[in-house]
Amino acid sequence: MSMIVIGAHGRTDVASGVMGNVEVNVLRKADCPVLTVRQSD
């Protein structure tokens, strides 16, 4: 795999603790570049 692209919800409440853990784990464990993308307002 040459790059991982993952969506970020931008949550700041309790849900961010659960959903953010997936993103953090991918960032920590990936052997390739990871691009996080947030939805524009």
MOPAC internal coordinates of N, CA, C and O (Angstrom, degrees):
PM7 1SCF
backbone

  N    0.0000 0     0.00 0     0.00 0    0    0    0
  C    1.4456 1     0.00 0     0.00 0    1    0    0
  C    1.5223 1   107.96 1     0.00 0    2    1    0
  O    1.2310 1   120.00 1   -42.93 1    3    2    1
  N    1.3181 1   117.61 1   137.07 1    3    2    1
  C    1.4591 1   119.06 1  -177.08 1    5    3    2
  C    1.5264 1   113.65 1   -99.08 1    6    5    3
  O    1.2310 1   119.67 1   157.12 1    7    6    5
  N    1.3483 1   118.23 1   -22.88 1    7    6    5
  C    1.4614 1   120.91 1   177.06 1    9    7    6
  C    1.5263 1   109.40 1  -163.46 1   10    9    7
  O    1.2310 1   121.15 1   -34.29 1   11   10    9
  N    1.3319 1   115.40 1   145.71 1   11   10    9
  C    1.4602 1   122.03 1   175.00 1   13   11   10
  C    1.5209 1   107.20 1  -109.91 1   14   13   11
  O    1.2310 1   120.63 1   -48.18 1   15   14   13
  N    1.3345 1   116.40 1   131.82 1   15   14   13
  C    1.4658 1   121.72 1   174.86 1   17   15   14
  C    1.5184 1   106.30 1  -115.53 1   18   17   15
  O    1.2310 1   120.63 1   -55.17 1   19   18   17
  N    1.3291 1   116.40 1   124.83 1   19   18   17
  C    1.4627 1   121.05 1  -176.94 1   21   19   18
  C    1.5210 1   108.94 1  -130.24 1   22   21   19
  O    1.2310 1   120.79 1   -40.42 1   23   22   21
  N    1.3161 1   116.09 1   139.58 1   23   22   21
  C    1.4606 1   121.49 1   178.75 1   25   23   22
  C    1.5078 1   111.13 1   -81.81 1   26   25   23
  O    1.2310 1   120.73 1   -39.34 1   27   26   25
  N    1.3191 1   116.21 1   140.66 1   27   26   25
  C    1.4613 1   122.52 1   176.60 1   29   27   26
  C    1.5191 1   107.97 1  -115.28 1   30   29   27
  O    1.2310 1   120.36 1   -49.53 1   31   30   29
  N    1.3062 1   116.91 1   130.47 1   31   30   29
  C    1.4579 1   121.29 1  -176.88 1   33   31   30
  C    1.5184 1   112.81 1   -80.49 1   34   33   31
  O    1.2310 1   119.90 1   156.83 1   35   34   33
  N    1.3177 1   117.80 1   -23.17 1   35   34   33
  C    1.4558 1   120.52 1  -179.52 1   37   35   34
  C    1.5117 1   113.21 1    73.59 1   38   37   35
  O    1.2310 1   120.02 1  -156.87 1   39   38   37
  N    1.3006 1   117.57 1    23.13 1   39   38   37
  C    1.4673 1   121.23 1   179.93 1   41   39   38
  C    1.5252 1   109.64 1   -73.34 1   42   41   39
  O    1.2310 1   121.13 1   -31.14 1   43   42   41
  N    1.3264 1   115.45 1   148.86 1   43   42   41
  C    1.4582 1   120.14 1   179.01 1   45   43   42
  C    1.5256 1   111.79 1  -124.00 1   46   45   43
  O    1.2310 1   119.76 1  -173.32 1   47   46   45
  N    1.3177 1   118.06 1     6.68 1   47   46   45
  C    1.4579 1   121.36 1  -178.60 1   49   47   46
  C    1.5217 1   110.55 1  -100.91 1   50   49   47
  O    1.2310 1   120.24 1    18.87 1   51   50   49
  N    1.3052 1   117.15 1  -161.13 1   51   50   49
  C    1.4632 1   122.28 1  -178.33 1   53   51   50
  C    1.5286 1   111.71 1   -60.50 1   54   53   51
  O    1.2310 1   120.12 1   145.12 1   55   54   53
  N    1.3230 1   117.38 1   -34.88 1   55   54   53
  C    1.4671 1   120.65 1  -179.78 1   57   55   54
  C    1.5223 1   111.65 1   -60.56 1   58   57   55
  O    1.2310 1   120.19 1   151.76 1   59   58   57
  N    1.3158 1   117.24 1   -28.24 1   59   58   57
  C    1.4628 1   119.35 1  -179.77 1   61   59   58
  C    1.5212 1   110.92 1   -65.61 1   62   61   59
  O    1.2310 1   119.94 1   150.79 1   63   62   61
  N    1.3212 1   117.72 1   -29.21 1   63   62   61
  C    1.4592 1   120.91 1   177.57 1   65   63   62
  C    1.5115 1   111.83 1   -64.81 1   66   65   63
  O    1.2310 1   120.29 1   143.57 1   67   66   65
  N    1.3196 1   117.05 1   -36.43 1   67   66   65
  C    1.4627 1   121.19 1   179.86 1   69   67   66
  C    1.5183 1   110.94 1   -82.62 1   70   69   67
  O    1.2310 1   120.26 1   128.49 1   71   70   69
  N    1.3136 1   117.11 1   -51.51 1   71   70   69
  C    1.4593 1   121.25 1  -177.39 1   73   71   70
  C    1.5214 1   111.16 1   -70.27 1   74   73   71
  O    1.2310 1   120.34 1   144.06 1   75   74   73
  N    1.3254 1   116.95 1   -35.94 1   75   74   73
  C    1.4517 1   121.02 1  -179.51 1   77   75   74
  C    1.5159 1   112.96 1   -66.33 1   78   77   75
  O    1.2310 1   120.21 1   152.37 1   79   78   77
  N    1.3428 1   117.21 1   -27.63 1   79   78   77
  C    1.4512 1   120.53 1   179.90 1   81   79   78
  C    1.5217 1   111.91 1   -62.50 1   82   81   79
  O    1.2310 1   120.16 1   144.58 1   83   82   81
  N    1.3127 1   117.30 1   -35.42 1   83   82   81
  C    1.4617 1   120.67 1   178.18 1   85   83   82
  C    1.5259 1   108.94 1   -63.59 1   86   85   83
  O    1.2310 1   120.76 1   131.85 1   87   86   85
  N    1.3068 1   116.15 1   -48.15 1   87   86   85
  C    1.4584 1   120.88 1  -179.66 1   89   87   86
  C    1.5273 1   111.21 1   -61.15 1   90   89   87
  O    1.2310 1   120.27 1   134.63 1   91   90   89
  N    1.3190 1   117.09 1   -45.37 1   91   90   89
  C    1.4680 1   121.62 1  -179.71 1   93   91   90
  C    1.5203 1   110.77 1   -62.86 1   94   93   91
  O    1.2310 1   120.03 1   137.37 1   95   94   93
  N    1.3239 1   117.55 1   -42.63 1   95   94   93
  C    1.4622 1   120.27 1   179.14 1   97   95   94
  C    1.5203 1   111.92 1   -62.98 1   98   97   95
  O    1.2310 1   120.28 1   139.16 1   99   98   97
  N    1.3200 1   117.07 1   -40.84 1   99   98   97
  C    1.4680 1   120.41 1   177.57 1  101   99   98
  C    1.5276 1   109.42 1   -62.75 1  102  101   99
  O    1.2310 1   120.62 1   134.19 1  103  102  101
  N    1.3294 1   116.42 1   -45.81 1  103  102  101
  C    1.4672 1   120.27 1  -179.56 1  105  103  102
  C    1.5288 1   111.71 1   -60.66 1  106  105  103
  O    1.2310 1   120.21 1   140.33 1  107  106  105
  N    1.3139 1   117.21 1   -39.67 1  107  106  105
  C    1.4687 1   121.26 1  -177.76 1  109  107  106
  C    1.5202 1   113.07 1   -74.10 1  110  109  107
  O    1.2310 1   120.13 1   144.07 1  111  110  109
  N    1.3223 1   117.35 1   -35.93 1  111  110  109
  C    1.4637 1   121.02 1  -171.02 1  113  111  110
  C    1.5236 1   114.54 1   -98.59 1  114  113  111
  O    1.2310 1   119.89 1   168.15 1  115  114  113
  N    1.3189 1   117.82 1   -11.85 1  115  114  113
  C    1.4645 1   120.49 1  -176.14 1  117  115  114
  C    1.5271 1   111.14 1   -69.89 1  118  117  115
  O    1.2310 1   121.45 1   -41.20 1  119  118  117
  N    1.3150 1   114.82 1   138.80 1  119  118  117
  C    1.4635 1   121.22 1   176.53 1  121  119  118
  C    1.5251 1   111.98 1   -94.76 1  122  121  119
  O    1.2310 1   120.69 1  -173.18 1  123  122  121
  N    1.3259 1   116.28 1     6.82 1  123  122  121
  C    1.4549 1   121.04 1  -178.85 1  125  123  122
  C    1.5335 1   107.43 1  -135.56 1  126  125  123
  O    1.2310 1   119.84 1    -9.29 1  127  126  125
  N    1.3136 1   117.91 1   170.71 1  127  126  125
  C    1.4691 1   120.58 1   178.25 1  129  127  126
  C    1.5256 1   111.60 1   -61.03 1  130  129  127
  O    1.2310 1   121.34 1   -34.35 1  131  130  129
  N    1.3403 1   115.04 1   145.65 1  131  130  129
  C    1.4687 1   121.06 1   178.25 1  133  131  130
  C    1.5215 1   107.67 1  -124.25 1  134  133  131
  O    1.2310 1   120.78 1   -52.46 1  135  134  133
  N    1.3298 1   116.12 1   127.54 1  135  134  133
  C    1.4490 1   122.89 1   177.80 1  137  135  134
  C    1.5214 1   107.98 1  -108.90 1  138  137  135
  O    1.2310 1   120.14 1   -59.38 1  139  138  137
  N    1.3477 1   117.34 1   120.62 1  139  138  137
  C    1.4636 1   120.25 1   175.44 1  141  139  138
  C    1.5204 1   108.32 1   -99.82 1  142  141  139
  O    1.2310 1   121.31 1   -45.38 1  143  142  141
  N    1.3329 1   115.09 1   134.62 1  143  142  141
  C    1.4603 1   121.58 1  -175.17 1  145  143  142
  C    1.5184 1   108.29 1  -121.50 1  146  145  143
  O    1.2310 1   120.63 1   -51.03 1  147  146  145
  N    1.3271 1   116.40 1   128.97 1  147  146  145
  C    1.4643 1   121.11 1   175.78 1  149  147  146
  C    1.5218 1   109.63 1  -104.79 1  150  149  147
  O    1.2310 1   121.38 1   -33.41 1  151  150  149
  N    1.3217 1   114.97 1   146.59 1  151  150  149
  C    1.4567 1   120.31 1   177.55 1  153  151  150
  C    1.5209 1   108.60 1   -72.33 1  154  153  151
  O    1.2310 1   120.30 1   -44.95 1  155  154  153
  N    1.3283 1   117.03 1   135.05 1  155  154  153
  C    1.4515 1   120.47 1   179.03 1  157  155  154
  C    1.5185 1   110.24 1   -74.44 1  158  157  155
  O    1.2310 1   121.09 1   -27.19 1  159  158  157
  N    1.3169 1   115.52 1   152.81 1  159  158  157
  C    1.4764 1   121.02 1  -179.25 1  161  159  158
  C    1.4899 1   111.54 1   -77.44 1  162  161  159
  O    1.2310 1   120.10 1   180.00 1  163  162  161

